[in-house]
Amino acid sequence: MDSTDHSTTVADDPAPAAADDTRPGPMGRLGVWTATHRRWVFGIWFLLVIGLGAAAPSVFGSLAGAGWQANGSESVQVRELAQQHFGGNSSAAVQVVIHSDDKQITDPAVGHVIAEITGIARSDPRFGPVIAPTPGMTVSRDGHTAIVIIGAAADTDAMVKAVDDHKAVLTSLSGNGIQVYPTGASALWSDFNKANHEAMIKAEMFSWPITLAIMVIAFGSLVAAGLPLLLTIAGLVASAGGLVLLNTLTPISVWAMNFAMMFALALGIDYALFMVSRFRAAIARRETPEHAVAETMETAGKAVLLSGLTVLVSLSAVLMVPAPAVRTMAVGIMLAVVFVLAATMTLLPSVLSALGTKVNAGSLPWAKKQEHRSHRFGRWGELLHRHPWPFAVVSLAILVLLALPVLGLKVAMPSITVVPDDAPVRQGYQIVADDMGPGAPGALQIIVATLDAPATATAATQTPGIAMVTPAQAAPDNSGYSILQAIPSVDPSAPEMDGILTDLRDRVPAGALVGGAAAENLDLQDALNTWFPVIVAVILSLGFLLLLVALRAPVIALLGTLVSLLSTGAAFGVATLIFQDGHGSGLLGFTPQGFLDGWGPVFFFAMIFAIAMDYTVFLLATAKEHYERTGDPRTAQVDGLAYSGRIIFAAAAVMVAVFFTFALAQPLPPKEMGIILGVAVLLDATLIRLVLLPVLLRITGHVAWWTPRWLDRLLPAISFGH
């Protein structure tokens, strides 16, 4: 496909080149204001970036590391009771594994290590009482492996940071034939976040030069290619600082910044690509840069604003999930989108007006004769117009075939395999599983009234899938509670765990609560499964309403919304084949878990839909502009592609490049994210926005743009013309 233009002619543009004899609308007036008040805009953004940028470097150290829980669930109640009444012996406690091949737990050298661990715990107020290894409970039968439990005296986020601060010292106690590994949920999230953060940073650094290369090819101008990156950097710095400030009010997951970095880069370039391309066409025939900016904002600016609102609406639906980590990931992306959108609506027009015709500076040889209207995409539109049905059938068949595996999709929370083999938490986990049984790393905690403790122990012992139940221990604060540990006979991430937990909860006396780290994962997965159909319905409904308001055409608004489901289904179908069934796992360098990470469907659906609607808006807004001008559906379909196809193609290329770089990451979650989003964008841009949706415009003709009279009276008058 050819690249974005260097220049255009009057005949190429969809609007006549007459003098500006109409007063610009609100978006045009915003563009004129930013163009004529550049010093104010530059000054405000300078202060904003500098002010928030001062906090940005501390973003990864400041943000929360936990929050993977279902608020209000039974397992969270158990953790809170354990924190309050049992010296912090909860799922957030740190379990320090001590192992020696040639020494027993009673050896003085091992005792010295335990004393050192106790001293470290007492040095930090975030740690609670230390529970020494107890034979029959936290000591293996052969006596070569033991677990020291450091109670949690702070919330889960603070405990993850405590492990961050002390795990190097704890692991340094290894030596003299003794191995020391901090494990448990807090240690897992510490190692998990560290591995994923490093992978995300590497992927981002790798994606920047690729992105710049694509931009240079797309624009054919070094100056124009650099503008989207400038815009994205400003939005990223501001959003990073904003997250740090927001974290002082409420804990924000470190994953929020990881996702925000990726999404802001992709969307920022998308928006800037659309705006800069339109400005370059306008500046070639407008009297002043201010007029060109006004035209750009009246057309491309409206489409970008609508796209940004669609992204925000889609992600806001994720806030319904009662899980802090999931909610704050959505908040992080939304904050980044707000800053990128604000920069696109204010900073970018100011820069463009300052550059004027210099936006084409540094043009490369092949770009000299490029025009705003892509003749290649125009010919492609003509081909689709002449032969709509074959293209419709083929594209639908491909998407449906790719989506079929999603019918067998399984989801679960990440297992220990998502952290690297050499991570301390994984090494300790494996030792405990080998020496104490596969279910030992995922012990279930039961808190019950002391009077019911004997009946609870009996019920738990008789529950299928429970290998051992430890003796009940009364709360030291005489609160009337007792705690028991139920050790499953299977690995905590095994599919059988869900049934074991449900059966155990059904068997124990009324009032008994079952929790533990494994139960928290299962309760979170249950919440995600429960909310997923609701979120899908909300996203589809709000997306349709936004398109309806913008396009004032219910038929094409509905079709544009529904076809977005095809790319989503196909992307998850591919994910099922790769990450669940393991096809290509050797090439991609990972061990399949047998399921997709549980937060994937909820979060990725919102992200994929937001991206898909991004391209939908660009295409349909351009087509609507031509339909308003000519009243001809053929012109709307063909010229809609001719004027937006190159932009969609280039923007998709950037997004695919950004997302697929994450497939190179070693940890599994960023690999899943990169491949799922990359495949979704690839399929959506090529098979849907550049084939299926234009074909639907061809098939529906005037009906696509029809507005019932009663609806016409209700909807605001929005035009994409200029």
PyMOL commands that set and color helices and strands:
alter all, ss='L'
color gray80, all
select helices_A, chain A and resi 10-12+26-36+38-53+56-62+74-85+108-122+156-171+185-219+222-247+254-283+289-320+324-360+365-367+375-386+388-408+416-418+424-436+440-442+450-461+496-507+517-551+554-580+585-588+600-630+633-664+668-705+709-714
alter helices_A, ss='H'
color red, helices_A
select strands_A, chain A and resi 94-100+127-131+145-152+178-183+411-412+444-449+466-469+473-474+481-488+513-515+596-597
alter strands_A, ss='S'
color yellow, strands_A
deselect
rebuild
show_as cartoon
